[in-house]
Amino acid sequence: ELLNDIPELTEPPVKPSFDEWVKSNLAHPELMPEAFHVAIKDGEYIGYSYLWGGSRGDLIHNGMTGVRRPYRGRGIAVMLKVLGAEYAKKNGYSILWTSNSVTNPAILGVNARLGYLKQYETVELMKRFREG
C-alpha cells in the first residue's frame, strides 16, 4: 500500500513484487536492521522508516518512510524519522541524508520540520522507445 503512493518515473507505475521488494530493501547489504523502525497500532503495522549505508563513515541514509493512509497527519512519520535521527546521533553519525520527489509535499514538509536542508535539485529525464 505504501509503495503505491511513491511518485514514479514510469507510466504506468511499475511496482515490485513482495519478493523483489524484500531483496532490494530488507536484504540490502547496507540495511541496518537495528535502525528499522515500525509503528504498530492494535497489532497492525501502520508505518515504517529505516536507515542504511552505515559503512560510509559519518553519513547515514534515511530510506523509505511511509505511513498507511488512514493514519497520516498524526505525526507518525515525524516520530519514525526522529527515532532514526536519535539512532544516528547515538551511534556517532554526523550526517543524516534523505531524498524525496518534489511531487511529495507531505514528506518534504516532514523533512523541513525536522531541519533537513535542501542541498540541490536534480531533474531526471526519460526517453521511451516505441515498439516496432
Solvent accessible surface area in square Angstrom, and as a share of the most:
residue,aa,sasa,rsa
1,E,93,0.42
2,L,21,0.10
3,L,43,0.22
4,N,95,0.49
5,D,47,0.24
6,I,63,0.32
7,P,48,0.30
8,E,67,0.30
9,L,114,0.57
10,T,46,0.27
11,E,123,0.55
12,P,107,0.67
13,P,69,0.43
14,V,109,0.62
15,K,66,0.28
16,P,55,0.35
17,S,58,0.37
18,F,148,0.62
19,D,109,0.56
20,E,99,0.44
21,W,35,0.12
22,V,43,0.25
23,K,154,0.65
24,S,66,0.42
25,N,27,0.14
26,L,74,0.37
27,A,66,0.51
28,H,67,0.30
29,P,126,0.79
30,E,47,0.21
31,L,21,0.10
32,M,22,0.10
33,P,97,0.61
34,E,105,0.47
35,A,0,0.00
36,F,49,0.20
37,H,35,0.16
38,V,62,0.36
39,A,8,0.07
40,I,102,0.52
41,K,89,0.38
42,D,137,0.71
43,G,69,0.67
44,E,67,0.30
45,Y,146,0.56
46,I,8,0.04
47,G,4,0.04
48,Y,30,0.11
49,S,4,0.03
50,Y,15,0.06
51,L,2,0.01
52,W,55,0.19
53,G,0,0.00
54,G,24,0.23
55,S,92,0.60
56,R,110,0.40
57,G,59,0.57
58,D,69,0.36
59,L,44,0.22
60,I,0,0.00
61,H,15,0.07
62,N,1,0.01
63,G,14,0.13
64,M,39,0.17
65,T,20,0.11
66,G,10,0.09
67,V,8,0.04
68,R,66,0.24
69,R,136,0.50
70,P,81,0.51
71,Y,32,0.12
72,R,103,0.37
73,G,88,0.85
74,R,149,0.55
75,G,33,0.32
76,I,26,0.13
77,A,18,0.14
78,V,22,0.13
79,M,87,0.39
80,L,0,0.00
81,K,3,0.01
82,V,54,0.31
83,L,67,0.33
84,G,3,0.03
85,A,41,0.32
86,E,99,0.44
87,Y,38,0.14
88,A,5,0.04
89,K,167,0.71
90,K,176,0.74
91,N,74,0.38
92,G,62,0.59
93,Y,36,0.14
94,S,84,0.54
95,I,82,0.41
96,L,42,0.21
97,W,89,0.31
98,T,23,0.13
99,S,72,0.47
100,N,57,0.29
101,S,41,0.27
102,V,111,0.64
103,T,97,0.56
104,N,40,0.20
105,P,102,0.64
106,A,77,0.59
107,I,20,0.10
108,L,68,0.34
109,G,39,0.37
110,V,25,0.14
111,N,7,0.04
112,A,70,0.54
113,R,177,0.65
114,L,59,0.30
115,G,51,0.49
116,Y,50,0.19
117,L,142,0.71
118,K,156,0.66
119,Q,130,0.58
120,Y,153,0.58
121,E,113,0.51
122,T,96,0.56
123,V,123,0.71
124,E,118,0.53
125,L,162,0.80
126,M,114,0.51
127,K,152,0.64
128,R,146,0.53
129,F,157,0.65
130,R,228,0.83
131,E,178,0.80
132,G,127,1.22
